[in-house]
Amino acid sequence: MMLSDRMAEVIAVVRYEIRVPYALSENLAEAFPELTAIEVAPSSTMLVGELRDQSDLQGLLARIADMGLDITEVRRAVDGSERPAHH
């Protein structure tokens, strides 16, 4: 494998936080098994997880919209959690 092939396999993984205006429930947590659901207030849940690119983010946002859920906030984590991921 050439060096350029190996470099193409490395993609930055970015941690995102998506807040929804709903209480944390088993159904909400199970709907997004790839994310961690954290109750941040009695009627607010933060979905946290790592996404590989904008396409993954757009797909996740579309899934949330398709479920009829509102989104209060979407943000990229700023805790230095961006790191390379290998396929």
C-alpha positions in Angstrom: 0.0 0.0 0.0 1.4 3.4 -1.0 1.7 6.2 1.6 -1.0 8.2 -0.2 -3.4 5.3 0.1 -2.8 5.1 3.8 -3.3 8.9 4.2 -6.7 8.6 2.5 -7.8 6.1 5.1 -7.3 8.6 8.0 -10.3 10.8 8.6 -10.8 13.3 11.4 -13.4 12.2 13.8 -15.3 15.1 15.4 -17.4 15.0 18.6 -20.8 16.6 18.2 -23.4 17.5 20.8 -27.1 17.7 19.7 -29.6 19.0 22.2 -33.3 18.1 21.8 -36.1 19.5 24.0 -37.3 16.2 25.4 -36.8 14.3 28.6 -34.3 11.5 28.5 -36.2 8.3 27.8 -35.4 4.7 26.9 -37.0 5.2 23.5 -34.9 8.3 22.8 -31.7 6.6 23.9 -32.5 3.4 21.9 -33.3 5.5 18.7 -29.6 6.6 18.6 -27.5 3.7 19.8 -24.3 5.2 18.3 -24.7 8.2 20.6 -24.6 8.8 24.3 -27.8 10.4 25.6 -27.4 12.7 28.6 -30.2 14.4 30.5 -29.1 18.0 30.9 -32.5 19.3 32.3 -35.8 17.7 33.1 -37.0 18.4 29.6 -33.7 18.5 27.6 -31.4 15.7 26.4 -28.0 16.0 24.8 -27.0 13.4 22.3 -23.2 13.2 22.1 -21.1 11.2 19.7 -18.3 11.1 17.2 -19.0 11.6 13.5 -16.6 11.1 10.7 -17.7 13.9 8.4 -20.4 16.4 7.4 -22.2 13.6 5.5 -22.6 11.6 8.8 -23.8 14.8 10.6 -26.4 15.5 7.9 -27.6 11.9 8.0 -28.0 12.0 11.7 -29.9 15.3 11.5 -32.1 13.9 8.8 -32.9 10.8 11.0 -33.9 13.2 13.9 -36.1 15.2 11.6 -37.7 12.1 10.1 -38.7 11.0 13.6 -40.5 14.4 14.0 -38.1 15.5 16.8 -37.1 19.2 17.3 -33.5 20.2 17.6 -32.6 23.0 20.1 -28.9 23.1 19.4 -26.1 21.4 17.4 -22.5 22.1 18.2 -19.1 20.8 17.6 -17.4 20.0 20.8 -14.5 22.3 21.6 -12.7 20.1 24.2 -10.0 19.0 21.8 -11.7 15.7 21.1 -11.1 15.9 17.3 -8.8 13.0 16.5 -7.8 10.9 13.5 -9.7 7.7 13.0 -8.6 4.7 10.9 -10.9 2.7 8.7 
